[in-house]
Amino acid sequence: MTDYIQDKVFDEAGNVLVVQSCQRKEVEKQLAKVLEELNSLEGINENNNASLDELLLLAENLCKQLGLDASAISQSDIDIGMSMIDLSQEEKERVEVIQFDIISNIVVDDSTSWKQYLSNIEDFAKNHGMDLSKDPFEKLMTESEQVEIAERIRSDYTMQKSYCDKYDYVIAAFSGVSAGLIDSFFVGMPKASKLGKWTDEKADTFVEKVAQGMWKSDKRATSEGKSKKMPDDLNKCISYLEQRFQVNYDARYAKDLDVTDGVLEGMWSKNHHLKSLSHSPHLIGLLFSILDQFTGEASFVDNGKLIRVVPKEKKNAFELKGNTFAAKLFCGFCNWIGHILSDLVGSSSTRNVLTGKTGRGSGLPIPFFELLQFCNFGSLNVDGEKLSFAELSISVFEHGYDLRLGATMAIPVFMNEIMIRILWSVKHRYYHNSSWKDSFPFGNNPELRRMLLVGHGSLCLLDGVDSGIRPGGSLLNFALRLNFIAWMRFALSGLVELRAMYKSDTLDIEAMDKDLGNEWTRLLSSQ
């Protein structure tokens, strides 16, 4: 409906511009005719002035020859002379009078509405034989402008085939292999990753700073004075965030829920963040968190199916704050953000193992990793035990394959992406002698698109080989070593390339609509 209204407004505005263009051309035509006649009259006047000067000179010479005094000529003599040069009736009839066409106009005043104005536009077009049924903007552009627009559409919005040379493939493969080596030697698997230890420390520090910053801004905490101290270690910071942003769906065991025997069997503190969809750190988690807080229920995935159950402890205790729907929605969003932060590095219970030593904790799932639980099929031999694909994903998560490791795995992927784009830009600038503007490594460039596919494919190939060699035949260790982020990025590149191959030489309507929408928004905001 919105697109229809926008198209109608564009067509009406275009028709107005077409009619105004016709009026402008009429005025220009008449002005050109006026200028032409004025130039002609100026030439005639110059010739007449020259002839008059010659006649005056002859008259003066004649007066001298006859001995007449020119200063003694009377008014009657002048009148007689003027009567002699008056045009006769026949001569007057032969004088051509220049005729100018009447310029049509459209009357507009303060009382004229837009609808009346459009009606006047249609009447004008009908009287002048103008066809407003066709695209008005095509009539407004010159041939050169139409060629320029067509060339821009072809270069910017046409899905083109890639024509990479050998250097492009060498650059992409080199970048992918380099990133793959970084992934192999520095990322590895959970609890044995060199880069993973660094990201774990940064995540711990981040949670501590956020909790302490919230504590300082919490008026309820500061108003109690010295009786409530600021959390000074990680466990206290996590505990503070959990108490500050309480939710009804934070159940660790099936016994905490109003379920029958067998439902959510096997859920515990190491995997409840994965099974609870509200703990997902992206849009899916936000939607289910708001839904759970409003309804008082909790959303889990069990045996490949989505189930909604009622928590026992929170059944009557939890109440979403806010007096209006908008206020409750905002409070639910804040609760989700705060609770996500409290679980980022593991809950307060999982940060301490049974021995009393500080553990790594069970963090949040990598975005969209929780959807693997719906793949409840297959029979995989995992260390002598038969597991489905969904059960394998749960086991992988329980061994530390969480969001913190996802951030670690994203490092070589990010480096690969940046390296390919920078090298492509440099090659395009100096090898192909393009401008820096044309060498900007973003946008619809088929060669760059193919290089990203090859680069991320090389990274995944090396990651797969490394994961297959090192585990020593263990399927679980193989899965733990796989770079989930790299494979998702490779899959995305593959889908983009397949789409480009399928729609080769066709317009990318989505990109065009997006740019037109941005331009439309810019024009409206500038009013």
C-alpha positions as CSV (number, residue, x, y, z in Angstrom):
1,M,0.0,0.0,0.0
2,T,2.8,2.4,0.9
3,D,4.6,1.6,-2.4
4,Y,1.4,2.3,-4.3
5,I,1.0,5.7,-2.6
6,Q,4.6,6.6,-3.3
7,D,4.3,5.6,-7.0
8,K,1.1,7.7,-7.3
9,V,2.8,10.7,-5.7
10,F,5.8,10.3,-8.0
11,D,3.6,10.0,-11.1
12,E,1.6,13.1,-10.1
13,A,4.7,15.1,-9.4
14,G,6.2,13.9,-12.7
15,N,3.1,15.0,-14.7
16,V,3.3,18.4,-13.1
17,L,7.0,18.7,-14.1
18,V,6.2,17.6,-17.7
19,V,3.5,20.3,-18.0
20,Q,5.7,22.9,-16.4
21,S,8.5,21.9,-18.8
22,C,6.0,22.4,-21.7
23,Q,5.1,25.9,-20.4
24,R,8.8,26.7,-20.0
25,K,9.5,25.7,-23.6
26,E,6.6,27.8,-24.9
27,V,7.9,30.9,-23.0
28,E,11.5,30.2,-24.3
29,K,10.1,29.9,-27.8
30,Q,8.3,33.2,-27.6
31,L,11.3,34.9,-26.0
32,A,13.5,33.7,-28.8
33,K,11.0,35.1,-31.3
34,V,10.9,38.5,-29.5
35,L,14.7,38.6,-29.4
36,E,14.9,37.8,-33.1
37,E,12.4,40.5,-34.1
38,L,14.1,43.0,-31.8
39,N,17.4,42.3,-33.5
40,S,15.7,42.7,-36.9
41,L,14.2,46.1,-35.8
42,E,17.5,47.2,-34.5
43,G,19.1,46.5,-37.9
44,I,16.3,48.4,-39.7
45,N,16.7,51.3,-37.3
46,E,20.4,51.4,-37.9
47,N,19.9,51.4,-41.7
48,N,17.2,54.1,-41.4
49,N,19.5,56.2,-39.3
50,A,22.3,55.9,-41.8
51,S,19.9,56.9,-44.7
52,L,18.6,59.8,-42.7
53,D,22.1,61.0,-42.0
54,E,22.8,60.9,-45.8
55,L,19.6,62.8,-46.5
56,L,20.4,65.5,-44.0
57,L,23.9,65.9,-45.5
58,L,22.4,66.2,-49.0
59,A,19.9,68.8,-47.7
60,E,22.6,70.9,-46.1
61,N,24.6,70.8,-49.3
62,L,21.6,71.7,-51.4
63,C,20.8,74.6,-49.1
64,K,24.3,75.9,-49.5
65,Q,24.1,75.7,-53.3
66,L,20.8,77.6,-53.4
67,G,22.0,80.1,-50.8
68,L,19.3,79.2,-48.3
69,D,19.7,79.6,-44.6
70,A,18.7,76.3,-42.9
71,S,18.1,78.1,-39.6
72,A,15.5,80.3,-41.2
73,I,13.1,77.4,-42.0
74,S,9.7,78.0,-40.5
75,Q,7.4,75.6,-38.8
76,S,5.1,75.7,-41.8
77,D,8.0,74.5,-44.0
78,I,8.5,71.7,-41.6
79,D,4.8,70.7,-41.7
80,I,4.9,70.8,-45.4
81,G,8.0,68.5,-45.4
82,M,6.4,66.1,-42.9
83,S,3.2,65.8,-45.1
84,M,5.4,64.9,-48.0
85,I,6.9,61.9,-46.2
86,D,3.6,60.6,-44.7
87,L,2.8,57.1,-45.8
88,S,-0.1,56.6,-48.1
89,Q,-2.9,54.3,-47.3
90,E,-1.6,51.7,-49.8
91,E,1.9,51.9,-48.1
92,K,0.4,51.5,-44.7
93,E,-1.4,48.3,-45.8
94,R,1.8,46.8,-47.0
95,V,3.4,47.3,-43.5
96,E,3.8,43.8,-41.8
97,V,2.8,43.6,-38.1
98,I,4.6,40.9,-36.2
99,Q,2.2,38.5,-34.5
100,F,3.1,36.6,-31.2
101,D,1.3,33.5,-30.0
102,I,-0.6,33.8,-26.7
103,I,1.2,31.8,-23.9
104,S,-1.2,29.5,-22.1
105,N,-1.0,29.6,-18.3
106,I,-2.5,27.7,-15.4
107,V,-4.0,30.0,-12.8
108,V,-3.0,29.2,-9.2
109,D,-3.8,31.2,-6.1
110,D,-4.0,30.6,-2.4
111,S,-7.4,29.0,-2.6
112,T,-6.3,26.4,-5.2
113,S,-6.0,22.9,-3.8
114,W,-3.6,20.2,-5.0
115,K,-6.5,18.2,-6.5
116,Q,-7.7,21.3,-8.4
117,Y,-4.2,22.0,-9.6
118,L,-3.8,18.4,-10.9
119,S,-7.1,18.8,-12.7
120,N,-5.9,22.1,-14.3
121,I,-2.7,20.2,-15.3
122,E,-4.7,17.5,-17.0
123,D,-6.8,20.1,-18.9
124,F,-3.7,21.8,-20.1
125,A,-2.2,18.6,-21.3
126,K,-5.4,17.6,-23.1
127,N,-5.6,21.0,-24.8
128,H,-2.0,20.7,-26.0
129,G,-2.2,17.1,-27.1
130,M,0.1,15.8,-24.4
131,D,0.0,12.1,-23.3
132,L,0.4,11.8,-19.5
133,S,-0.2,8.1,-19.4
134,K,3.5,7.3,-20.1
135,D,6.4,7.6,-17.7
136,P,6.7,11.3,-17.1
137,F,10.4,11.2,-16.0
138,E,11.4,9.7,-19.4
139,K,10.1,12.9,-21.1
140,L,12.0,15.1,-18.6
141,M,15.4,13.6,-19.4
142,T,17.5,14.3,-22.4
143,E,19.0,11.5,-24.4
144,S,22.4,12.0,-22.8
145,E,20.9,11.9,-19.4
146,Q,19.0,8.7,-20.2
147,V,22.2,7.1,-21.4
148,E,24.0,8.2,-18.2
149,I,21.2,6.7,-16.0
150,A,21.2,3.5,-18.0
151,E,25.0,3.2,-17.5
152,R,24.7,3.8,-13.8
153,I,22.0,1.2,-13.4
154,R,24.0,-1.3,-15.4
155,S,27.2,-0.7,-13.3
156,D,25.6,-0.3,-9.8
157,Y,22.4,-2.5,-9.8
158,T,23.0,-5.2,-12.4
159,M,24.0,-8.6,-11.0
160,Q,27.2,-9.2,-13.1
161,K,29.4,-12.2,-13.5
162,S,32.9,-12.1,-12.0
163,Y,36.0,-12.0,-14.1
164,C,38.8,-12.6,-11.6
165,D,42.3,-13.0,-12.9
166,K,45.0,-15.3,-11.4
167,Y,46.2,-12.5,-9.1
168,D,42.7,-12.2,-7.6
169,Y,42.6,-15.9,-6.8
170,V,46.1,-15.8,-5.4
171,I,45.3,-12.9,-3.1
172,A,42.1,-14.6,-1.9
173,A,43.7,-18.0,-1.3
174,F,46.8,-16.4,0.4
175,S,44.5,-14.4,2.7
176,G,42.3,-17.5,3.5
177,V,45.3,-19.7,4.2
178,S,46.9,-17.1,6.5
179,A,43.7,-16.7,8.4
180,G,43.3,-20.5,8.6
181,L,46.8,-20.8,10.1
182,I,45.9,-18.2,12.7
183,D,42.7,-20.2,13.5
184,S,44.6,-23.5,13.7
185,F,47.4,-22.3,16.0
186,F,45.8,-19.6,18.1
187,V,42.0,-20.3,18.2
188,G,41.7,-24.1,18.4
189,M,39.1,-25.5,20.8
190,P,37.5,-24.3,24.1
191,K,39.7,-24.2,27.2
192,A,42.8,-24.8,25.1
193,S,42.7,-21.7,22.9
194,K,45.5,-19.1,23.2
195,L,43.3,-16.3,21.9
196,G,40.4,-17.7,23.8
197,K,42.1,-17.0,27.1
198,W,42.6,-13.4,26.1
199,T,38.9,-13.0,25.1
200,D,37.8,-14.7,28.3
201,E,39.8,-12.2,30.3
202,K,38.4,-9.3,28.3
203,A,34.8,-10.6,28.8
204,D,35.3,-10.9,32.5
205,T,36.7,-7.4,32.7
206,F,33.8,-6.1,30.7
207,V,31.2,-7.7,32.9
208,E,32.9,-6.3,36.1
209,K,33.1,-2.8,34.7
210,V,29.4,-2.9,33.6
211,A,28.2,-4.2,36.9
212,Q,30.2,-1.7,38.9
213,G,29.1,1.1,36.6
214,M,25.4,0.1,37.1
215,W,25.9,-0.2,40.8
216,K,27.2,3.4,40.9
217,S,24.2,4.7,39.0
218,D,21.7,2.6,41.0
219,K,20.0,5.0,43.3
220,R,18.6,2.2,45.4
221,A,22.1,0.8,46.1
222,T,23.8,4.1,46.8
223,S,21.0,5.3,49.0
224,E,21.6,2.5,51.5
225,G,25.1,3.9,52.1
226,K,28.0,1.8,53.3
227,S,25.8,-1.2,54.2
228,K,25.9,-2.3,50.6
229,K,29.4,-2.4,49.1
230,M,30.2,-2.2,45.5
231,P,30.9,-5.7,44.0
232,D,34.7,-6.0,43.9
233,D,35.2,-9.4,42.2
234,L,33.7,-11.2,39.2
235,N,31.4,-13.5,41.2
236,K,29.9,-10.6,43.1
237,C,29.4,-8.6,39.9
238,I,27.6,-11.5,38.2
239,S,25.4,-12.0,41.3
240,Y,24.6,-8.3,41.4
241,L,23.5,-8.3,37.8
242,E,21.4,-11.4,38.3
243,Q,19.6,-9.8,41.3
244,R,19.3,-6.4,39.5
245,F,17.8,-7.9,36.3
246,Q,15.6,-10.8,37.5
247,V,13.6,-12.8,35.0
248,N,11.1,-15.6,35.2
249,Y,12.7,-17.9,32.7
250,D,16.1,-18.5,34.3
251,A,15.5,-22.1,35.3
252,R,18.6,-24.4,35.5
253,Y,16.9,-27.8,36.0
254,A,13.7,-29.5,34.9
255,K,12.7,-29.6,38.6
256,D,12.4,-25.8,38.6
257,L,9.7,-26.0,36.0
258,D,6.1,-27.2,36.1
259,V,6.7,-30.2,33.8
260,T,6.0,-33.9,33.8
261,D,8.7,-36.6,34.0
262,G,10.9,-36.8,30.9
263,V,10.4,-33.3,29.7
264,L,13.7,-31.3,29.5
265,E,15.4,-34.4,31.0
266,G,19.2,-33.7,31.1
267,M,18.9,-29.9,31.4
268,W,21.3,-28.5,33.9
269,S,23.5,-25.5,34.7
270,K,25.9,-26.2,31.8
271,N,23.3,-26.2,29.0
272,H,20.2,-24.3,30.2
273,H,21.4,-21.1,28.4
274,L,21.3,-23.1,25.2
275,K,18.0,-24.7,25.8
276,S,16.3,-21.5,26.8
277,L,15.6,-19.4,23.7
278,S,15.3,-16.3,25.8
279,H,19.0,-16.5,26.5
280,S,19.9,-16.2,22.8
281,P,22.0,-12.9,22.4
282,H,20.2,-11.7,19.3
283,L,16.7,-10.9,18.0
284,I,15.3,-14.4,18.6
285,G,16.3,-14.2,22.2
286,L,14.8,-10.7,22.6
287,L,11.4,-11.7,21.1
288,F,11.1,-14.8,23.3
289,S,12.3,-12.9,26.4
290,I,9.6,-10.3,26.0
291,L,7.1,-13.0,25.3
292,D,8.1,-15.0,28.4
293,Q,8.1,-11.9,30.7
294,F,4.7,-10.8,29.6
295,T,3.1,-14.3,29.8
296,G,4.9,-15.6,32.8
297,E,6.0,-18.7,30.9
298,A,9.4,-19.9,29.7
299,S,10.4,-21.1,26.2
300,F,12.7,-24.1,25.8
301,V,13.8,-26.5,23.1
302,D,13.4,-30.1,24.0
303,N,13.9,-33.1,21.6
304,G,13.8,-30.8,18.6
305,K,10.5,-29.2,19.6
306,L,9.6,-25.8,21.0
307,I,7.9,-26.0,24.4
308,R,6.5,-23.4,26.7
309,V,6.3,-24.2,30.4
310,V,5.6,-22.4,33.7
311,P,8.5,-21.9,36.2
312,K,7.6,-23.0,39.7
313,E,9.4,-20.4,41.7
314,K,8.5,-17.5,39.5
315,K,4.9,-18.6,38.9
316,N,3.5,-16.0,41.3
317,A,6.5,-14.0,42.3
318,F,7.6,-12.4,39.0
319,E,5.9,-9.3,37.8
320,L,7.0,-7.1,34.9
321,K,7.3,-3.5,36.1
322,G,5.6,-0.6,34.4
323,N,2.2,0.9,34.4
324,T,1.6,1.1,30.7
325,F,2.3,-1.4,27.8
326,A,5.1,0.8,26.5
327,A,6.7,1.0,30.0
328,K,6.4,-2.8,30.5
329,L,7.9,-3.3,27.0
330,F,10.9,-1.1,27.9
331,C,11.4,-2.8,31.2
332,G,11.3,-6.2,29.6
333,F,13.9,-5.1,27.1
334,C,16.2,-3.7,29.9
335,N,15.7,-7.0,31.9
336,W,16.8,-9.0,28.8
337,I,19.9,-6.9,28.2
338,G,20.9,-6.9,31.9
339,H,20.3,-10.7,32.3
340,I,22.3,-11.4,29.1
341,L,25.2,-9.4,30.6
342,S,24.9,-11.4,33.8
343,D,25.2,-14.7,31.8
344,L,27.9,-13.6,29.3
345,V,30.7,-15.2,31.3
346,G,28.6,-17.8,33.0
347,S,26.1,-17.6,35.8
348,S,27.2,-17.2,39.4
349,S,26.6,-21.0,40.0
350,T,28.7,-22.2,37.0
351,R,31.7,-19.9,37.7
352,N,32.4,-22.2,40.8
353,V,32.9,-25.9,40.1
354,L,32.2,-28.5,42.7
355,T,35.8,-28.5,43.9
356,G,35.4,-24.8,45.0
357,K,37.9,-23.6,42.3
358,T,36.9,-20.9,40.0
359,G,35.7,-22.3,36.6
360,R,35.2,-20.8,33.2
361,G,31.5,-21.0,33.5
362,S,28.8,-21.7,30.9
363,G,28.3,-18.6,28.9
364,L,25.7,-17.7,26.2
365,P,25.3,-19.5,22.9
366,I,26.8,-18.2,19.6
367,P,24.0,-16.4,17.6
368,F,21.8,-18.9,15.8
369,F,23.7,-21.9,17.3
370,E,20.7,-22.7,19.5
371,L,18.7,-23.4,16.3
372,L,20.8,-26.6,15.8
373,Q,18.7,-28.2,18.6
374,F,15.8,-28.4,16.1
375,C,18.0,-30.8,14.0
376,N,16.9,-33.8,16.0
377,F,17.9,-36.4,13.4
378,G,20.9,-38.7,12.7
379,S,22.7,-41.2,14.8
380,L,26.3,-40.1,15.3
381,N,28.9,-42.2,17.2
382,V,30.3,-39.8,19.7
383,D,32.9,-41.5,22.0
384,G,30.9,-44.7,21.9
385,E,27.6,-43.1,22.5
386,K,24.9,-42.6,19.8
387,L,23.8,-39.0,19.6
388,S,21.6,-37.1,17.2
389,F,22.8,-33.9,15.6
390,A,20.9,-31.8,18.1
391,E,22.4,-33.8,21.1
392,L,25.9,-33.3,19.6
393,S,25.4,-29.5,19.5
394,I,24.3,-29.6,23.2
395,S,27.4,-31.6,24.1
396,V,29.6,-29.2,22.2
397,F,28.1,-26.2,24.1
398,E,28.6,-28.0,27.4
399,H,32.3,-28.2,26.7
400,G,32.7,-24.4,26.3
401,Y,31.6,-23.7,22.8
402,D,29.9,-20.4,23.7
403,L,29.7,-16.7,22.7
404,R,33.2,-16.0,24.1
405,L,34.7,-18.7,21.9
406,G,32.6,-17.3,19.1
407,A,34.3,-13.9,19.5
408,T,37.6,-15.7,19.4
409,M,36.7,-17.5,16.2
410,A,35.6,-14.3,14.7
411,I,39.1,-12.8,14.9
412,P,40.7,-14.8,11.9
413,V,37.4,-14.4,10.0
414,F,37.6,-10.6,10.4
415,M,41.2,-10.5,9.5
416,N,40.6,-12.5,6.4
417,E,37.7,-10.2,5.4
418,I,39.8,-7.0,5.9
419,M,42.9,-8.4,4.2
420,I,41.0,-9.4,1.1
421,R,39.2,-6.1,0.8
422,I,42.4,-4.0,1.4
423,L,44.5,-6.0,-1.1
424,W,41.7,-5.9,-3.7
425,S,41.5,-2.1,-3.2
426,V,45.2,-1.7,-3.7
427,K,45.3,-3.9,-6.7
428,H,42.3,-2.1,-8.3
429,R,44.0,1.3,-7.7
430,Y,47.5,0.6,-8.9
431,Y,47.3,-2.4,-11.2
432,H,44.0,-1.4,-13.0
433,N,44.8,2.4,-12.6
434,S,41.3,3.1,-11.2
435,S,40.5,6.0,-8.9
436,W,40.4,5.6,-5.2
437,K,36.6,6.2,-5.4
438,D,36.2,3.3,-7.8
439,S,38.6,1.2,-5.6
440,F,36.4,1.5,-2.5
441,P,36.2,-2.2,-1.3
442,F,32.5,-2.2,-0.7
443,G,29.4,-2.4,-2.9
444,N,28.3,-4.6,-5.8
445,N,31.6,-5.6,-7.2
446,P,31.6,-9.1,-8.8
447,E,35.4,-9.7,-8.5
448,L,35.5,-8.8,-4.8
449,R,32.5,-11.0,-4.2
450,R,34.2,-14.0,-5.8
451,M,37.5,-13.3,-3.9
452,L,35.6,-13.2,-0.6
453,L,34.1,-16.6,-1.5
454,V,37.5,-18.1,-2.3
455,G,39.1,-16.5,0.7
456,H,36.6,-17.8,3.2
457,G,36.4,-21.1,1.5
458,S,40.2,-21.5,1.9
459,L,39.9,-20.6,5.6
460,C,37.1,-23.2,6.0
461,L,39.1,-25.8,4.1
462,L,42.1,-25.4,6.3
463,D,39.9,-25.4,9.4
464,G,38.2,-28.6,8.3
465,V,41.5,-30.3,7.6
466,D,42.9,-29.2,10.9
467,S,39.8,-30.3,12.8
468,G,39.9,-33.6,11.2
469,I,43.5,-34.4,11.8
470,R,44.1,-33.2,15.4
471,P,41.1,-34.8,17.3
472,G,42.4,-38.3,16.7
473,G,39.1,-39.7,15.6
474,S,36.9,-38.1,18.2
475,L,33.8,-36.6,16.6
476,L,33.3,-34.4,19.6
477,N,36.8,-32.9,19.4
478,F,36.3,-32.5,15.7
479,A,33.1,-30.4,16.3
480,L,34.8,-28.4,19.1
481,R,37.6,-27.4,16.8
482,L,35.4,-26.3,13.9
483,N,35.1,-22.5,13.4
484,F,31.4,-22.0,13.4
485,I,31.8,-18.3,12.5
486,A,34.0,-19.0,9.5
487,W,31.6,-21.6,8.2
488,M,28.6,-19.3,8.6
489,R,30.5,-16.5,6.7
490,F,31.5,-19.0,4.0
491,A,27.9,-20.1,3.6
492,L,26.7,-16.5,3.3
493,S,29.3,-15.8,0.6
494,G,28.2,-19.0,-1.2
495,L,24.6,-17.9,-1.1
496,V,25.5,-14.5,-2.5
497,E,27.5,-16.0,-5.3
498,L,24.8,-18.5,-6.2
499,R,22.3,-15.7,-6.3
500,A,24.5,-13.6,-8.5
501,M,25.1,-16.6,-10.9
502,Y,21.4,-17.3,-11.0
503,K,20.4,-13.7,-11.6
504,S,23.3,-12.8,-13.9
505,D,22.7,-9.7,-16.0
506,T,19.4,-8.9,-14.1
507,L,18.7,-6.0,-11.9
508,D,19.2,-6.1,-8.2
509,I,15.8,-4.7,-7.3
510,E,16.4,-4.9,-3.5
511,A,19.6,-2.7,-3.8
512,M,17.8,-0.2,-6.1
513,D,14.8,0.0,-3.8
514,K,17.1,0.6,-0.8
515,D,18.9,3.4,-2.5
516,L,15.7,5.0,-3.7
517,G,14.2,4.7,-0.2
518,N,17.3,6.4,1.3
519,E,17.1,9.2,-1.3
520,W,13.4,9.7,-0.7
521,T,14.0,9.9,3.0
522,R,16.8,12.4,2.4
523,L,14.6,14.6,0.3
524,L,11.8,14.5,2.8
525,S,14.1,15.4,5.7
526,S,15.6,18.4,3.7
527,Q,12.2,20.0,3.4
